[in-house]
Protein backbone atom coordinates (compact mmCIF):
# COMPACT_ATOMS: atom_id res chain seq x y z
CA UNK A 1 0.00 0.00 0.00
CA UNK A 2 1.29 3.44 -0.91
CA UNK A 3 -0.05 6.91 -0.28
CA UNK A 4 1.38 9.56 -2.58
CA UNK A 5 0.79 13.17 -1.56
CA UNK A 6 1.20 16.01 -4.03
CA UNK A 7 0.15 19.59 -4.65
CA UNK A 8 2.30 21.49 -2.20
CA UNK A 9 4.28 24.55 -3.12
CA UNK A 10 4.92 28.21 -2.49
CA UNK A 11 1.89 30.47 -2.36
CA UNK A 12 1.27 34.03 -1.23
CA UNK A 13 -0.94 34.79 1.75
CA UNK A 14 -4.57 34.66 0.69
CA UNK A 15 -3.83 32.17 -2.05
CA UNK A 16 -5.08 28.63 -2.56
CA UNK A 17 -3.66 25.17 -3.03
CA UNK A 18 -5.24 21.77 -3.50
CA UNK A 19 -3.42 18.81 -2.07
CA UNK A 20 -4.04 15.33 -3.42
CA UNK A 21 -3.28 11.93 -1.94
CA UNK A 22 -3.37 9.00 -4.31
CA UNK A 23 -3.81 5.58 -2.77
CA UNK A 24 -2.46 2.49 -4.46
CA UNK A 25 -3.02 -0.97 -3.13
CA UNK A 26 -5.80 -2.26 -0.94
CA UNK A 27 -6.53 -1.17 2.60
CA UNK A 28 -9.09 -3.19 4.48
CA UNK A 29 -11.74 -1.64 6.66
CA UNK A 30 -10.86 2.00 6.19
CA UNK A 31 -12.53 3.93 8.98
CA UNK A 32 -10.95 7.37 8.77
CA UNK A 33 -9.00 9.45 6.28
CA UNK A 34 -7.21 12.64 7.10
CA UNK A 35 -4.64 15.32 6.53
CA UNK A 36 -2.05 16.24 9.12
CA UNK A 37 0.71 18.81 9.16
CA UNK A 38 3.96 19.42 10.93
CA UNK A 39 5.66 22.77 11.07
CA UNK A 40 9.34 23.08 12.02
CA UNK A 41 9.76 22.64 15.75
CA UNK A 42 6.16 21.59 16.24
CA UNK A 43 4.42 18.29 16.74
CA UNK A 44 2.35 16.80 13.96
CA UNK A 45 -1.25 17.93 14.22
CA UNK A 46 -4.45 16.85 12.59
CA UNK A 47 -5.86 19.36 10.11
CA UNK A 48 -8.91 17.63 8.69
CA UNK A 49 -10.55 14.22 8.84
CA UNK A 50 -13.15 12.45 6.75
CA UNK A 51 -15.15 9.47 7.92
CA UNK A 52 -16.69 6.85 5.65
CA UNK A 53 -20.08 8.54 5.91
CA UNK A 54 -18.38 11.73 4.63
CA UNK A 55 -18.56 13.44 7.99
CA UNK A 56 -15.72 15.95 8.01
CA UNK A 57 -13.88 17.46 10.93
CA UNK A 58 -11.43 20.34 11.00
CA UNK A 59 -8.97 21.94 13.32
CA UNK A 60 -10.36 25.30 14.44
CA UNK A 61 -7.85 27.29 12.42
CA UNK A 62 -8.88 25.47 9.23
CA UNK A 63 -12.64 25.82 9.57
CA UNK A 64 -14.11 27.89 6.78
CA UNK A 65 -10.87 27.82 4.79
CA UNK A 66 -10.06 24.16 4.15
CA UNK A 67 -12.23 21.44 2.64
CA UNK A 68 -11.45 17.73 2.74
CA UNK A 69 -12.99 15.46 0.13
CA UNK A 70 -12.41 12.19 -1.69
CA UNK A 71 -12.92 10.69 -5.11
CA UNK A 72 -13.50 6.97 -4.71
CA UNK A 73 -13.21 6.31 -8.44
CA UNK A 74 -9.73 7.81 -8.45
CA UNK A 75 -8.73 6.48 -5.01
CA UNK A 76 -7.73 10.00 -4.11
CA UNK A 77 -8.14 12.15 -1.03
CA UNK A 78 -8.04 15.93 -1.41
CA UNK A 79 -7.53 18.97 0.76
CA UNK A 80 -8.61 22.26 -0.76
CA UNK A 81 -6.94 25.10 1.10
CA UNK A 82 -8.14 28.66 0.55
CA UNK A 83 -7.17 31.97 2.12
CA UNK A 84 -3.85 30.50 3.18
CA UNK A 85 -1.91 32.16 5.97
CA UNK A 86 1.79 32.10 6.84
CA UNK A 87 0.97 29.97 9.88
CA UNK A 88 -0.29 27.25 7.52
CA UNK A 89 3.30 26.68 6.42
CA UNK A 90 4.16 23.05 7.15
CA UNK A 91 4.72 19.65 5.65
CA UNK A 92 1.32 18.13 5.03
CA UNK A 93 0.74 14.39 5.32
CA UNK A 94 -2.21 12.30 4.27
CA UNK A 95 -3.24 9.33 6.34
CA UNK A 96 -5.68 6.47 6.29
CA UNK A 97 -6.67 4.45 9.33
CA UNK A 98 -7.66 0.81 9.01
CA UNK A 99 -10.01 -0.33 11.73
CA UNK A 100 -9.32 -3.97 11.01
CA UNK A 101 -5.55 -3.65 11.01
CA UNK A 102 -5.61 -0.99 13.72
CA UNK A 103 -2.93 1.02 12.05
CA UNK A 104 -2.34 4.23 10.13
CA UNK A 105 -0.97 4.39 6.64
CA UNK A 106 0.98 7.59 5.85
CA UNK A 107 1.98 9.44 2.74
CA UNK A 108 5.44 10.93 2.35
CA UNK A 109 4.43 14.54 2.94
CA UNK A 110 4.23 17.58 0.73
CA UNK A 111 5.61 20.99 1.70
CA UNK A 112 3.32 23.99 1.77
CA UNK A 113 4.98 27.39 2.17
CA UNK A 114 2.86 30.50 2.55
CA UNK A 115 4.95 33.59 2.16
CA UNK A 116 5.03 36.89 0.35
N, C-alpha and C positions, 0 to 999 in steps of 0.2 A: 504494500500500500504506500502510495506517495501523495503528498499534498504539495502542490506547487503554487506559491503565492507570487503575484506580479502586480504591477500597476503603481508602484511607489515612484517617487521622484521629488524634484524641487518645485515648489509652488509658492506663489506670493500669498500673504495673508488675505483672506477673503476668497481665495480660489477654491477649486474643487479637484478631487481625484476619485477615481473608482478603482478599488482594489479587487482583484479576482483570485480565487483559490480553486485550482483545478484538482480534482480527486481522481486518481487512477488506482485500480484495484478494487477489491471488495471489502467493505467494512460491515460486520454484522451488528445488527441491533443498534443502529445510530440513535442516540437519544438527545444529543445536543450538539449544535455547531456554533462556532463563535470566532470572534476576532479579539486578539489581545495585543497589547503594545508594551514596549519597554524602552524608556528613555534612559540616556546615560546616567548612571548613578542611582537609578530607581529600580524598584522591583517590577516585575511583569504584572500588568493589571488587565482585567477584562474590560473590553470596550463595548462589545455588543454580543448578544447571544440569540440564537434562533432555535426554538424547539420544533419537533416534528409537526406539531399542529400549527406551525408558523407564528407562534407567539414569540414576539421579540422583546428583548430587554436591553437597556442601555445604561452605561455609566452616566451620572448626572451631567457631566460636562459635554456629553455627546448628544443628549436629547435635543431634538429639533434640528440637528445639523447632520447627523449620520443616519444612514438607513442600511440595515442588513437584509439581504435577500438571497434566494437560491434559485438555480435553474436545474431542475432534476434531469432534464433531457441532456444537458451539457455537463452534468456532474460538477457543477461549479457553484461556489459560494461567493457572494459579492459584499463589498462594503462601499457604499456611496458616501463620500465625505464632502460636505459643502461648508462654505464659510469657515475655512480652515484658519486656525490660529497658531502662532508660534509654539504655544504649549502643546500642540498636537504632534510636534516633532518627536519621532520615535521609530523604532523598528516594529513593524506590525506583523503579527503571526496569526495564521488561521489554525483552527483546531477543530477536531471532531472527537466526541466522546462516544465510546461504545459501551452500552449498558451491559451487554453480555460479557465482553472481555474485560470490563471495568478498567479501561485505560483510555488515555488521550493519544490521538495521533496529531502530530504537529507539522506544519509547513516550515520552510527554511527562513522565512522572514523577508520582508521587503521594507526598505528604508523610505520613510516619508519625512521630508524636510520642508518646513514652512518658514520662509524667510524672505525679506525684501532685499 
